[in-house]
Amino acid sequence: MEDRLFWMAEDPSTDPMSAWGHIGSVRSDGLASVGCDGNLAGGSGNTGSTVAQKWWDSSSHRASLYKPTYTASTARVCILFSMTHGGVPNEPYSFTRAAARWVNC
């Protein structure tokens, strides 16, 4: 997920949304997507807490992270989280991109 967020942040476009999207998207310089994705969020002024709240408030994002129908043991379940601040060529540190994903650990 971290590779995916860096790939998005390193898009040379001045539009922070140009490389936004899941696997299969292409950057403005033609580079195909890399890394794994999951729930994605971004914008100015986000923190880990505000992004988690946005995912919780969205039923489809909440279901992909918290899996309410999952009935097996959660003893070996992890939710991975990654966040980047800013990007090239001109994004401020306050602009963040975040990703989270449910995995067996």
All heavy atoms as an XYZ file, in Angstrom:
791
protein
N       0.817     -1.185      0.000
C       0.000      0.000      0.000
C       0.865      1.255      0.000
O       0.526      2.227     -0.658
C      -0.907      0.026      1.236
C      -2.041     -0.937      1.184
S      -3.195     -0.804      2.573
C      -2.165     -0.495      3.959
N       1.955      1.185      0.734
C       2.854      2.338      0.768
C       3.394      2.647     -0.624
O       3.430      3.810     -1.034
C       3.992      2.051      1.743
C       4.720      3.263      2.216
C       5.688      2.903      3.328
O       6.675      2.177      3.055
O       5.450      3.340      4.456
N       3.795      1.596     -1.364
C       4.268      1.800     -2.743
C       3.185      2.460     -3.594
O       3.469      3.333     -4.409
C       4.667      0.469     -3.393
C       5.946     -0.103     -2.831
O       6.718      0.652     -2.212
O       6.171     -1.312     -3.012
N       1.948      2.048     -3.384
C       0.830      2.613     -4.146
C       0.677      4.111     -3.847
O       0.519      4.926     -4.748
C      -0.454      1.875     -3.764
C      -1.663      2.402     -4.448
C      -1.762      1.811     -5.804
N      -2.954      2.304     -6.452
C      -3.024      2.512     -7.735
N      -1.992      2.246     -8.499
N      -4.113      2.958     -8.277
N       0.751      4.490     -2.580
C       0.596      5.898     -2.204
C       1.746      6.746     -2.726
O       1.538      7.870     -3.188
C       0.474      6.032     -0.687
C      -0.788      5.423     -0.077
C      -0.744      5.556      1.439
C      -2.046      6.033     -0.642
N       2.971      6.218     -2.655
C       4.105      6.966     -3.200
C       3.978      7.115     -4.710
O       4.286      8.172     -5.265
C       5.442      6.303     -2.839
C       5.905      6.634     -1.462
C       5.969      5.660     -0.477
C       6.276      7.927     -1.135
C       6.391      5.963      0.805
C       6.696      8.259      0.140
C       6.755      7.272      1.109
N       3.526      6.058     -5.401
C       3.304      6.139     -6.845
C       2.327      7.256     -7.161
O       2.530      8.034     -8.093
C       2.780      4.795     -7.361
C       2.394      4.792     -8.798
C       3.202      4.588     -9.878
C       1.080      5.017     -9.332
N       2.476      4.670    -11.047
C       1.174      4.932    -10.738
C      -0.160      5.273     -8.769
C       0.073      5.083    -11.572
C      -1.259      5.438     -9.597
C      -1.133      5.342    -10.991
N       1.268      7.374     -6.365
C       0.278      8.431     -6.573
C       0.887      9.808     -6.295
O       0.696     10.746     -7.060
C      -0.935      8.194     -5.669
C      -1.731      6.964     -6.058
S      -2.881      6.411     -4.786
C      -4.131      7.667     -4.887
N       1.634      9.930     -5.201
C       2.210     11.221     -4.805
C       3.299     11.694     -5.758
O       3.564     12.888     -5.860
C       2.765     11.124     -3.385
N       3.951     10.762     -6.461
C       5.046     11.128     -7.353
C       4.599     11.400     -8.788
O       5.419     11.617     -9.673
C       6.125     10.046     -7.319
C       6.824     10.006     -5.970
C       7.779      8.842     -5.815
O       7.784      7.919     -6.673
O       8.516      8.839     -4.822
N       3.290     11.435     -9.028
C       2.782     11.803    -10.347
C       3.192     13.253    -10.630
O       2.919     14.141     -9.825
C       1.260     11.675    -10.353
C       0.643     11.995    -11.705
O       1.382     12.372    -12.642
O      -0.577     11.872    -11.825
N       3.855     13.526    -11.752
C       4.317     14.885    -12.018
C       3.216     15.888    -12.361
O       3.489     17.072    -12.500
C       5.274     14.702    -13.204
C       4.852     13.442    -13.855
C       4.297     12.575    -12.768
N       1.986     15.455    -12.463
C       0.899     16.367    -12.772
C       0.687     17.360    -11.624
O       0.902     17.031    -10.461
C      -0.398     15.587    -12.988
O      -1.493     16.457    -13.105
N       0.227     18.555    -11.950
C      -0.114     19.523    -10.907
C      -1.507     19.276    -10.339
O      -1.912     19.917     -9.377
C      -0.038     20.971    -11.454
O      -0.897     21.075    -12.590
C       1.387     21.330    -11.838
N      -2.249     18.331    -10.909
C      -3.570     17.960    -10.404
C      -3.402     16.822     -9.399
O      -3.038     15.709     -9.771
C      -4.462     17.513    -11.564
C      -5.821     17.007    -11.115
O      -6.143     17.076     -9.904
O      -6.576     16.540    -11.987
N      -3.670     17.047     -8.101
C      -3.447     15.997     -7.100
C      -4.340     14.778     -7.287
O      -4.081     13.732     -6.717
C      -3.737     16.693     -5.770
C      -4.574     17.864     -6.118
C      -4.196     18.272     -7.508
N      -5.368     14.878     -8.110
C      -6.267     13.751     -8.332
C      -5.946     12.977     -9.612
O      -6.621     12.008     -9.926
C      -7.706     14.256     -8.389
C      -8.138     15.020     -7.143
S      -7.918     14.099     -5.608
C      -9.323     13.026     -5.693
N      -4.899     13.362    -10.338
C      -4.657     12.736    -11.645
C      -4.283     11.268    -11.550
O      -4.597     10.505    -12.442
C      -3.597     13.502    -12.434
O      -2.314     13.269    -11.915
N      -3.607     10.847    -10.530
C      -3.208      9.438    -10.405
C      -4.091      8.702     -9.406
O      -3.764      7.614     -8.981
C      -1.741      9.331     -9.991
N      -5.192      9.334     -9.034
C      -6.044      8.748     -8.015
C      -6.802      7.568     -8.585
O      -7.274      7.600     -9.697
C      -7.038      9.796     -7.511
C      -7.481      9.474     -6.135
C      -8.641      8.863     -5.794
C      -6.762      9.706     -4.939
N      -8.710      8.702     -4.452
C      -7.555      9.207     -3.896
C      -5.533     10.261     -4.635
C      -7.155      9.267     -2.569
C      -5.138     10.326     -3.320
C      -5.945      9.834     -2.309
N      -6.902      6.534     -7.857
C      -7.688      5.398     -8.292
C      -7.044      4.091     -7.893
O      -5.957      4.052     -7.341
N      -7.733      3.046     -8.193
C      -7.292      1.715     -7.801
C      -6.427      1.083     -8.888
O      -6.124      1.708     -9.897
C      -8.518      0.861     -7.477
C      -9.249      1.344     -6.265
N      -8.822      1.087     -4.994
C     -10.361      2.111     -6.134
C      -9.636      1.644     -4.116
N     -10.590      2.278     -4.791
N      -6.020     -0.138     -8.684
C      -5.169     -0.858     -9.620
C      -5.738     -0.715    -11.031
O      -6.924     -0.856    -11.257
C      -5.057     -2.341     -9.226
C      -4.353     -2.474     -7.859
C      -4.339     -3.163    -10.278
C      -2.942     -1.939     -7.811
N      -4.845     -0.408    -11.950
C      -5.250     -0.222    -13.333
C      -5.214      1.226    -13.774
O      -5.241      1.507    -14.964
N      -5.130      2.148    -12.814
C      -5.052      3.554    -13.206
C      -3.649      3.855    -13.730
O      -2.708      3.101    -13.514
C      -5.400      4.465    -12.024
O      -4.613      4.165    -10.910
N      -3.520      4.959    -14.448
C      -2.254      5.347    -15.071
C      -1.938      6.781    -14.682
O      -2.825      7.630    -14.651
C      -2.345      5.221    -16.616
C      -1.079      5.678    -17.287
C      -2.665      3.788    -17.009
N      -0.674      7.057    -14.389
C      -0.265      8.415    -14.055
C      -0.184      9.277    -15.303
O      -0.190      8.782    -16.426
C       1.127      8.415    -13.397
C       1.118      7.919    -12.011
C       2.355      8.145    -11.223
N       3.603      8.334    -11.916
C       4.789      8.279    -11.339
N       4.888      8.015    -10.058
N       5.886      8.479    -12.015
N      -0.038     10.600    -15.095
C       0.039     11.534    -16.222
C       1.275     11.298    -17.074
O       1.297     11.648    -18.247
C       0.022     12.973    -15.717
O       1.178     13.249    -14.945
N       2.322     10.678    -16.506
C       3.524     10.387    -17.285
C       3.484      8.998    -17.920
O       4.456      8.533    -18.484
C       4.784     10.558    -16.433
C       4.807      9.656    -15.205
O       3.860      8.858    -15.010
O       5.765      9.764    -14.415
N       2.327      8.316    -17.833
C       2.137      7.032    -18.492
C       2.515      5.817    -17.670
O       2.313      4.694    -18.130
N       3.062      5.994    -16.465
C       3.438      4.840    -15.655
C       2.209      4.143    -15.098
O       1.343      4.774    -14.498
C       4.353      5.265    -14.497
C       5.760      5.697    -14.884
C       6.548      6.110    -13.654
C       6.485      4.581    -15.616
N       2.155      2.838    -15.303
C       1.039      2.043    -14.788
C       1.114      1.950    -13.267
O       2.168      2.130    -12.669
C       1.085      0.648    -15.401
N      -0.013      1.659    -12.644
C      -0.075      1.592    -11.188
C       0.829      0.511    -10.627
O       1.097     -0.500    -11.279
C      -1.516      1.363    -10.745
O      -2.015      0.153    -11.269
N       1.305      0.750     -9.417
C       2.139     -0.214     -8.705
C       1.588     -0.380     -7.300
O       0.824      0.439     -6.809
C       3.619      0.243     -8.618
C       4.236      0.382     -9.983
C       3.747      1.535     -7.835
N       2.017     -1.432     -6.632
C       1.616     -1.668     -5.249
C       0.178     -2.145     -5.146
O      -0.569     -2.153     -6.107
N      -0.183     -2.552     -3.952
C      -1.559     -2.992     -3.729
C      -2.371     -1.828     -3.205
O      -1.841     -0.872     -2.659
C      -1.597     -4.155     -2.749
S      -1.130     -3.738     -1.065
N      -3.651     -1.901     -3.436
C      -4.514     -0.852     -2.917
C      -5.509     -1.453     -1.937
O      -5.501     -2.636     -1.649
C      -5.191     -0.081     -4.045
C      -6.114     -0.935     -4.903
O      -6.383     -2.094     -4.537
O      -6.569     -0.445     -5.928
N      -6.317     -0.627     -1.413
C      -7.359     -1.007     -0.470
C      -8.331      0.145     -0.430
O      -8.616      0.757     -1.453
N      -8.787      0.498      0.743
C      -9.571      1.720      0.881
C      -8.624      2.893      0.702
O      -7.577      2.963      1.337
C     -10.212      1.790      2.266
C     -11.413      0.893      2.391
O     -11.848      0.288      1.433
N     -11.947      0.803      3.590
N      -8.964      3.820     -0.165
C      -8.131      4.995     -0.424
C      -8.875      6.248      0.014
O     -10.090      6.338     -0.133
C      -7.794      5.098     -1.910
C      -7.044      3.926     -2.534
C      -6.921      4.122     -4.040
C      -5.675      3.760     -1.903
N      -8.126      7.200      0.544
C      -8.700      8.496      0.929
C      -7.635      9.552      0.754
O      -6.433      9.263      0.825
C      -9.181      8.473      2.375
N      -8.044     10.770      0.540
C      -7.078     11.845      0.408
C      -7.726     13.203      0.492
O      -8.943     13.334      0.430
N      -6.869     14.182      0.682
C      -7.334     15.555      0.744
C      -6.503     16.354      1.715
O      -5.569     15.852      2.326
N      -6.858     17.595      1.879
C      -6.110     18.481      2.769
C      -6.586     18.350      4.202
O      -7.787     18.251      4.459
C      -6.263     19.929      2.316
O      -5.626     20.109      1.076
N      -5.636     18.362      5.113
C      -5.950     18.392      6.534
C      -6.392     17.088      7.150
O      -6.865     17.070      8.275
N      -6.263     15.974      6.452
C      -6.643     14.689      7.028
C      -5.596     14.204      8.018
O      -4.405     14.447      7.854
C      -6.798     13.620      5.944
C      -8.095     13.734      5.204
O      -9.135     14.024      5.774
N      -8.053     13.511      3.907
N      -6.056     13.489      9.011
C      -5.187     12.751      9.933
C      -5.612     11.292      9.846
O      -6.638     10.972      9.223
C      -5.368     13.240     11.376
O      -6.716     12.935     11.791
C      -5.097     14.736     11.506
N      -4.869     10.415     10.464
C      -5.279      9.014     10.506
C      -6.673      8.873     11.096
O      -7.497      8.103     10.624
N      -6.962      9.658     12.114
C      -8.254      9.608     12.778
C      -9.390     10.086     11.878
O     -10.448      9.450     11.813
C      -8.200     10.460     14.051
O      -9.451     10.476     14.683
N      -9.196     11.190     11.150
C     -10.279     11.695     10.295
C     -10.532     10.758      9.119
O     -11.678     10.563      8.715
C     -10.007     13.121      9.777
O      -8.817     13.140      9.001
C      -9.898     14.114     10.916
N      -9.467     10.168      8.583
C      -9.644      9.215      7.481
C     -10.384      7.971      7.976
O     -11.311      7.490      7.327
C      -8.281      8.843      6.857
C      -8.425      7.671      5.902
C      -7.680     10.035      6.143
N      -9.990      7.454      9.141
C     -10.677      6.288      9.703
C     -12.157      6.592      9.913
O     -13.016      5.743      9.639
C     -10.019      5.861     11.009
N     -12.477      7.791     10.359
C     -13.876      8.166     10.563
C     -14.627      8.218      9.234
O     -15.770      7.776      9.138
C     -13.974      9.515     11.276
C     -15.393      9.878     11.666
C     -15.994      8.906     12.667
O     -15.398      8.638     13.704
N     -17.163      8.356     12.353
N     -13.971      8.742      8.186
C     -14.612      8.782      6.865
C     -14.908      7.374      6.370
O     -15.975      7.106      5.807
C     -13.734      9.527      5.861
C     -13.676     11.014      6.115
C     -12.702     11.697      5.173
C     -12.561     13.169      5.492
N     -11.613     13.851      4.599
N     -13.976      6.446      6.563
C     -14.213      5.064      6.155
C     -15.330      4.446      6.991
O     -16.149      3.703      6.481
C     -12.938      4.243      6.243
C     -11.947      4.544      5.164
C     -12.208      4.918      3.878
C     -10.531      4.504      5.272
N     -11.045      5.104      3.181
C      -9.991      4.851      4.009
C      -9.644      4.197      6.305
C      -8.625      4.903      3.757
C      -8.290      4.249      6.059
C      -7.782      4.600      4.800
N     -15.358      4.742      8.286
C     -16.401      4.209      9.154
C     -17.771      4.725      8.722
O     -18.764      3.996      8.750
C     -16.125      4.585     10.604
C     -17.122      3.986     11.539
C     -18.188      4.616     12.113
C     -17.175      2.635     11.992
N     -18.897      3.745     12.897
C     -18.294      2.512     12.836
C     -16.388      1.501     11.753
C     -18.641      1.311     13.454
C     -16.737      0.312     12.371
C     -17.847      0.229     13.203
N     -17.838      5.988      8.300
C     -19.104      6.601      7.900
C     -19.604      6.121      6.537
O     -20.758      6.363      6.182
C     -18.984      8.126      7.876
C     -18.804      8.719      9.274
O     -19.099      8.023     10.271
O     -18.343      9.876      9.355
N     -18.772      5.451      5.755
C     -19.154      4.915      4.449
C     -19.404      3.420      4.596
O     -18.491      2.655      4.923
C     -18.015      5.157      3.446
O     -18.170      4.333      2.312
N     -20.638      2.975      4.358
C     -20.966      1.561      4.592
C     -20.103      0.608      3.764
O     -19.676     -0.436      4.266
C     -22.447      1.300      4.344
O     -22.791      1.614      3.013
N     -19.791      0.951      2.519
C     -18.984      0.027      1.703
C     -17.536     -0.003      2.180
O     -16.915     -1.069      2.218
C     -19.064      0.407      0.226
O     -18.571      1.715      0.023
N     -16.977      1.141      2.557
C     -15.610      1.151      3.076
C     -15.540      0.460      4.441
O     -14.611     -0.290      4.729
C     -15.081      2.586      3.186
C     -14.802      3.205      1.864
N     -15.742      3.947      1.182
C     -13.695      3.203      1.086
C     -15.233      4.363      0.048
N     -13.994      3.920     -0.049
N     -16.524      0.706      5.282
C     -16.563      0.065      6.601
C     -16.624     -1.451      6.441
O     -15.895     -2.189      7.104
C     -17.764      0.586      7.392
C     -17.850     -0.007      8.790
C     -19.004      0.563      9.616
N     -20.283      0.366      8.983
C     -21.107      1.340      8.626
N     -20.793      2.594      8.813
N     -22.262      1.054      8.062
N     -17.457     -1.939      5.528
C     -17.590     -3.383      5.335
C     -16.288     -4.005      4.843
O     -15.939     -5.126      5.227
C     -18.725     -3.682      4.362
N     -15.519     -3.284      4.006
C     -14.274     -3.863      3.491
C     -13.186     -3.918      4.557
O     -12.295     -4.760      4.491
C     -13.780     -3.090      2.263
O     -13.223     -1.859      2.635
N     -13.252     -3.026      5.548
C     -12.238     -3.031      6.608
C     -12.650     -3.819      7.841
O     -11.821     -4.467      8.468
C     -11.911     -1.594      7.039
C     -11.103     -0.771      6.059
C     -10.909      0.643      6.588
C      -9.753     -1.417      5.778
N     -13.905     -3.759      8.212
C     -14.336     -4.366      9.471
C     -15.125     -5.644      9.280
O     -15.409     -6.342     10.239
C     -15.120     -3.337     10.291
C     -14.290     -2.104     10.542
C     -14.557     -0.913      9.879
C     -13.198     -2.139     11.396
C     -13.770      0.216     10.084
C     -12.408     -1.025     11.598
C     -12.702      0.150     10.942
O     -11.922      1.242     11.133
N     -15.483     -5.959      8.050
C     -16.112     -7.224      7.650
C     -17.142     -7.726      8.669
O     -16.910     -8.716      9.370
C     -15.042     -8.277      7.405
C     -14.076     -7.846      6.310
C     -13.381     -9.023      5.696
C     -12.364     -8.605      4.680
N     -12.894     -8.139      3.445
N     -18.297     -7.082      8.740
C     -19.288     -7.459      9.748
C     -19.825     -8.882      9.616
O     -20.318     -9.438     10.590
C     -20.404     -6.430      9.545
C     -20.210     -5.904      8.169
C     -18.744     -5.995      7.879
N     -19.698     -9.496      8.440
C     -20.188    -10.873      8.270
C     -19.103    -11.917      8.519
O     -19.375    -13.115      8.447
C     -20.762    -11.063      6.848
O     -19.734    -10.784      5.888
C     -21.950    -10.124      6.613
N     -17.897    -11.502      8.815
C     -16.785    -12.430      9.073
C     -17.048    -13.163     10.385
O     -17.255    -12.544     11.425
C     -15.474    -11.645      9.142
C     -14.233    -12.489      9.265
C     -13.717    -13.159      8.170
C     -13.560    -12.591     10.474
C     -12.575    -13.924      8.269
C     -12.410    -13.352     10.582
C     -11.919    -14.018      9.482
O     -10.772    -14.769      9.582
N     -17.049    -14.494     10.347
C     -17.401    -15.269     11.538
C     -16.246    -16.067     12.120
O     -16.388    -16.640     13.191
C     -18.569    -16.224     11.229
O     -18.182    -17.098     10.158
C     -19.821    -15.448     10.859
N     -15.115    -16.124     11.446
C     -13.968    -16.864     11.969
C     -13.275    -16.045     13.058
O     -13.617    -14.890     13.325
C     -12.999    -17.179     10.833
N     -12.267    -16.618     13.653
C     -11.501    -15.924     14.687
C     -10.774    -14.719     14.093
O     -10.222    -14.796     13.002
C     -10.471    -16.880     15.299
O      -9.572    -16.159     16.122
N     -10.769    -13.642     14.805
C     -10.028    -12.454     14.374
C      -8.660    -12.370     15.046
O      -7.999    -11.342     14.979
C     -10.831    -11.172     14.673
O     -11.121    -11.126     16.074
C     -12.106    -11.118     13.853
N      -8.218    -13.468     15.635
C      -6.934    -13.471     16.346
C      -5.760    -13.163     15.421
O      -4.767    -12.604     15.857
C      -6.723    -14.812     17.039
N      -5.857    -13.518     14.149
C      -4.762    -13.272     13.212
C      -5.187    -12.338     12.090
O      -4.772    -12.493     10.950
C      -4.239    -14.592     12.664
C      -3.645    -15.474     13.764
C      -2.823    -16.622     13.263
N      -1.866    -16.283     12.246
C      -0.607    -15.848     12.457
N      -0.192    -15.658     13.673
N       0.198    -15.602     11.447
N      -6.009    -11.365     12.418
C      -6.478    -10.369     11.459
C      -5.837     -9.029     11.788
O      -5.741     -8.645     12.950
C      -8.016    -10.251     11.492
C      -8.498     -9.037     10.725
C      -8.662    -11.508     10.944
N      -5.379     -8.339     10.762
C      -4.803     -7.004     10.936
C      -5.434     -6.062      9.911
O      -5.812     -6.481      8.834
C      -3.289     -7.012     10.684
S      -2.357     -7.978     11.868
N      -5.523     -4.802     10.268
C      -5.884     -3.768      9.313
C      -4.636     -2.919      9.124
O      -4.160     -2.284     10.059
C      -7.077     -2.928      9.785
C      -8.325     -3.811      9.892
C      -7.318     -1.771      8.819
C      -9.551     -3.116     10.426
N      -4.066     -2.992      7.923
C      -2.867     -2.225      7.612
C      -3.266     -0.811      7.234
O      -4.286     -0.598      6.576
C      -2.126     -2.879      6.449
C      -1.752     -4.347      6.600
C      -1.054     -4.837      5.341
C      -0.891     -4.576      7.824
N      -2.469      0.155      7.628
C      -2.751      1.563      7.355
C      -1.466      2.248      6.933
O      -0.414      2.017      7.513
C      -3.319      2.252      8.601
C      -3.619      3.711      8.407
C      -4.812      4.111      7.827
C      -2.707      4.680      8.776
C      -5.104      5.450      7.639
C      -2.986      6.023      8.588
C      -4.186      6.413      8.022
N      -1.560      3.079      5.920
C      -0.406      3.848      5.458
C      -0.883      5.224      5.037
O      -2.002      5.375      4.551
C       0.244      3.122      4.274
O       1.406      3.791      3.859
N      -0.027      6.253      5.238
C      -0.400      7.619      4.868
C       0.832      8.355      4.372
O       1.922      8.180      4.910
C      -1.006      8.349      6.066
C      -1.434      9.783      5.776
S      -2.242     10.561      7.199
C      -3.943     10.346      6.725
N       0.658      9.148      3.314
C       1.725     10.026      2.832
C       1.255     11.470      2.961
O       0.068     11.749      2.972
C       2.084      9.759      1.354
O       0.927      9.969      0.546
C       2.625      8.360      1.152
N       2.219     12.365      3.072
C       1.938     13.800      3.175
C       2.602     14.510      2.010
O       3.798     14.366      1.794
C       2.485     14.368      4.485
C       1.798     13.837      5.689
N       0.752     14.479      6.284
C       1.996     12.704      6.407
C       0.327     13.786      7.321
N       1.073     12.707      7.411
N       1.819     15.288      1.259
C       2.362     16.053      0.146
C       2.729     15.174     -1.036
O       2.552     13.965     -1.020
N       3.199     15.811     -2.070
C       3.608     15.110     -3.274
C       4.238     16.088     -4.236
O       4.300     17.285     -3.972
N       4.721     15.572     -5.345
C       5.344     16.420     -6.353
C       4.288     16.778     -7.397
O       3.327     16.025     -7.567
C       6.540     15.704     -7.021
C       7.616     15.408     -6.014
C       6.137     14.431     -7.728
N       4.375     17.850     -8.075
C       5.440     18.838     -7.982
C       5.193     19.935     -6.948
O       6.113     20.623     -6.548
C       5.491     19.439     -9.380
C       4.088     19.358     -9.863
C       3.529     18.090     -9.253
N       3.938     20.113     -6.478
C       3.698     21.296     -5.665
C       2.673     21.108     -4.554
O       2.048     22.065     -4.133
C       3.242     22.446     -6.570
C       1.943     22.112     -7.301
O       1.451     21.002     -7.223
N       1.384     23.082     -8.010
N       2.476     19.907     -4.064
C       1.473     19.698     -3.027
C       2.027     20.042     -1.646
O       3.153     19.672     -1.319
C       0.994     18.248     -3.022
C       0.230     17.883     -4.255
C      -0.048     16.405     -4.343
O       0.342     15.633     -3.454
O      -0.648     16.017     -5.355
N       1.227     20.692     -0.818
C       1.678     20.993      0.540
C       1.670     19.747      1.422
O       0.980     18.766      1.125
C       0.645     22.009      1.026
C      -0.593     21.682      0.254
C      -0.101     21.211     -1.096
N       2.399     19.810      2.500
C       2.460     18.712      3.471
C       1.069     18.369      3.994
O       0.788     17.225      4.329
C       3.387     19.107      4.628
C       3.573     18.026      5.656
C       4.467     16.984      5.436
C       2.857     18.047      6.856
C       4.638     15.980      6.375
C       3.028     17.049      7.801
C       3.919     16.025      7.558
O       4.088     15.036      8.497
N       0.177     19.343      4.037
C      -1.167     19.124      4.576
C      -2.040     18.254      3.666
O      -3.076     17.756      4.101
C      -1.863     20.466      4.833
O      -2.013     21.175      3.615
N      -1.616     18.060      2.386
C      -2.379     17.191      1.493
C      -1.927     15.756      1.746
O      -0.748     15.428      1.612
C      -2.167     17.550      0.021
C      -3.084     16.785     -0.894
C      -4.321     17.309     -1.233
C      -2.739     15.540     -1.377
C      -5.195     16.597     -2.050
C      -3.592     14.821     -2.199
C      -4.833     15.354     -2.538
N      -2.864     14.897      2.134
C      -2.515     13.516      2.473
C      -3.217     12.525      1.576
O      -4.263     12.810      0.987
C      -2.899     13.199      3.932
O      -4.315     13.333      4.073
C      -2.175     14.098      4.906
N      -2.603     11.364      1.472
C      -3.216     10.203      0.838
C      -3.087      9.066      1.842
O      -2.027      8.877      2.434
C      -2.475      9.825     -0.446
C      -2.626     10.824     -1.556
C      -1.720     10.453     -2.735
N      -1.880     11.386     -3.824
C      -1.255     12.558     -3.892
N      -0.422     12.933     -2.950
N      -1.464     13.354     -4.928
N      -4.159      8.299      2.005
C      -4.142      7.211      2.975
C      -4.729      5.956      2.341
O      -5.541      6.028      1.421
C      -4.948      7.596      4.211
N      -4.297      4.820      2.852
C      -4.819      3.538      2.392
C      -4.908      2.589      3.584
O      -4.084      2.651      4.502
C      -3.911      2.945      1.316
N      -5.897      1.735      3.562
C      -6.047      0.707      4.588
C      -6.557     -0.559      3.931
O      -7.258     -0.507      2.919
C      -7.002      1.163      5.685
N      -6.200     -1.679      4.536
C      -6.552     -2.962      3.930
C      -6.635     -4.028      5.025
O      -5.799     -4.079      5.918
C      -5.485     -3.330      2.915
C      -5.753     -4.570      2.140
C      -4.612     -4.805      1.159
N      -4.915     -5.968      0.382
C      -4.960     -5.989     -0.932
N      -4.665     -4.906     -1.616
N      -5.247     -7.082     -1.572
N      -7.613     -4.903      4.939
C      -7.791     -6.053      5.836
C      -6.884     -7.173      5.353
O      -6.868     -7.487      4.168
C      -9.260     -6.476      5.773
C      -9.634     -7.845      6.260
C      -9.336     -9.024      5.644
C     -10.362     -8.157      7.426
N      -9.871    -10.058      6.368
C     -10.510     -9.548      7.468
C     -10.925     -7.400      8.434
C     -11.176    -10.200      8.488
C     -11.599     -8.060      9.449
C     -11.744     -9.439      9.480
N      -6.109     -7.781      6.242
C      -5.238     -8.892      5.874
C      -5.190     -9.914      7.005
O      -5.490     -9.604      8.158
C      -3.784     -8.433      5.576
C      -3.731     -7.501      4.383
C      -3.138     -7.803      6.777
N      -4.791    -11.113      6.658
C      -4.459    -12.118      7.678
C      -2.995    -11.943      8.022
O      -2.161    -11.841      7.144
C      -4.708    -13.532      7.155
C      -6.179    -13.813      6.978
O      -6.975    -13.450      7.825
N      -6.549    -14.423      5.872
N      -2.700    -11.864      9.303
C      -1.306    -11.654      9.701
C      -0.814    -12.743     10.637
O      -1.565    -13.570     11.069
C      -1.151    -10.292     10.355
S      -2.289     -9.960     11.698
